[in-house]
Amino acid sequence: MDVLADAIEQAFTDAGEIPLGFLFASVKNIGNSEVMVNNVPLAPGDAKSYPFVGKPYTAKSFDPMDSTLHIMYII
């Protein structure tokens, strides 16, 4: 593992996952329809985060479906 954290930030229109081992993540639905994040629906305009808790997270799946997700995570 590197000494410095690496922040990744981008918009997604295809399904994917926040990778195993991330330390913090922020997810916002910037589209016009509901999305799925970690198998939980997220309404348009809503956001959620996975705060730093002192140890890495397991991978979290997401599916923008017909919308767009803005995701920033730190590994």
N, C-alpha and C positions, 0 to 999 in steps of 0.2 A: 504494500500500500504506500502511496506517495505521502510525503510530509505535508503538502499543501492540499486543501480541499479543492475540488473542481466543481464549479456551478455550471449546470447545463440548463439553458432556457430556450424554449421554442414553442411554436404553435403546432398542434397535431390535428389532422383530419382523418387519420387512419388509426385503427386499433393497435395497441401495443402495451408496454408495461414500464413502470418505473423500476429500474433494475434492483436486484438483490444487493443489499449493503448500503443503500442510500441513508444519509444522516438527517436530512430535512427535505420536505417537498411541499410545494404549494401548487394547487390546481384550481383553475377558474374556467368556467364554461363561458366563452365569449361569443358563442353562437346563438341561434334562435330556437333551438329545440333541446330536449332533455338528453343527457349523456349518462354513461355508466362509469363509475370510478370505484374499483374494488368491489364490484357487484352491487353498488348502491347508486340509485339515481341521483343526478345533480341537475337541478333546474337551470334554465338560461339565466345568466348573470350571477349565479351562486358560485361560491368558492369554498374550498376546504384545505386544510393543511395537515401535515404530519410533522409535528414539532420535534426538535432535537430532544431525545430522551436518554442520552448517554450510551446508547448502543445502536447498531445498525438495524434497519427494518428489513423485513422480507419483501420480495417483489410485490408490487401492487399493479393490477391490470387496469386498463382504461379502454373505453370504446366511445369515440366521439359520435358514432352513428351518423346522423345528418347534420352535425354541428361542428364546432371547433373548440378544442381545449388548449389553453395556455398553461404550460407546465414548467415549473422551475424546480430543480432538485439538486442536492449537493451530495457528491460521493467522495 
